[in-house]
Amino acid sequence: MYSSAVAYLTVLLFTANPYLEEAKGFYESLRFREAESRLRLARQNPGNTPEETREILDLLARTVAAFGRFDEAEEIYAELLAKDPHAPAPAPAAPAILNAFVKAKKRLYSPNYVKLSLGKVTDGALEVRLVDPWQRAEVLFLLEGKALEKRKLAVEDHRAIVERASLGRQSRVEARSAAGDVLATLDLSLVRAPTSTAATPLALSVPAAPAGDLATAGPTPPATRPWLIAAGCGTAVAVISTGIFTWRGLSERNQINDSLTLNSAQERISTLPADQYRSLESRANRDLSLAVISAGASLILGAATVYLWAQE
């Protein structure tokens, strides 16, 4: 049951956004109208990875620019740069597309924009995040007070890790340019490692087992626990499947409805080619049917989870 659930979720995740590959095919075939419709659907998928988001928005900006809508391309690039300040400029690209990207970037970030912020903090270390859209920072240094001694931090993917044990009362991180100018500073004095205190270990005792019995270190897990875990995982997979299939089916159904228009005889006809209309309708019916099946499965597995939880 575990393996089937994992396999099902893997297939589901890899097919969660089927529109991006279709859009790339249409774009390469210079069918920009179809590419734009697919990219707008792909853009709405909540499960897009950062790489997919970057590719979708860049391709969408190029597509609308093909129709001369450069202001809209600039807005799309602004959306991309707000999510990913270090997104590279489109290349290869026509000068008009590159200009839309640069205008969007200048609108969001001044030429001197450099920012340091605190990321994830654990008991032993913390993460320093660098936002440097114009790539002005050359190095990050960890410093303590007015001391001249400084330690260079390793930066990977615009992030640096600092051990909290190495922080003092006046620790800070500085981003510096190649010329040595301080571009941004982050105060770390408030996130020093907590002072360790000696703790007396608690003495744990296990009641003596009656004669003839085996002593154990604790209670034996209930036999229902593996089934509870399996039912819980199955419920999660079914709920995720319901959401994804519903979103896909409704998106395809909306695309069908948007293509319908009235002819001279006041009959509703589709502006899509016949084969494309049939393919879209078939996918919409399939995805909505799978959404209903997944919803039913989530209810059954959810009830099983509740029942097994009560047996614990």
Secondary structure, 3 states (H helix, E strand, C coil): CHHHHHHHHHHHHHCCCCHHHHHHHHHHCCCHHHHHHHHHHHHCCCCCCHHHHHHHHHHHHHHHHHCCCHHHHHHHHHHHHHHCCCCCCCCCCCHHHHHHHHHHHHHHCCCCCCEEEEEEECCCEEEEEEECCCCCCCEEEEEECCCCCEEECCEECCEEEEEHHHCCCCEEEEEECCCCCEEEEEECHHHCCCCCCCCCCCCCCCCCCCCCCCCCCCCCCCCCHHHHHHHHHHHHHHHHHHHHHHHHHHHHHHHHHHHEEECCCCCEEECCCHHHHHHHHHHHHHHHHHHHHHHHHHHHHHHHHHHHHHHC
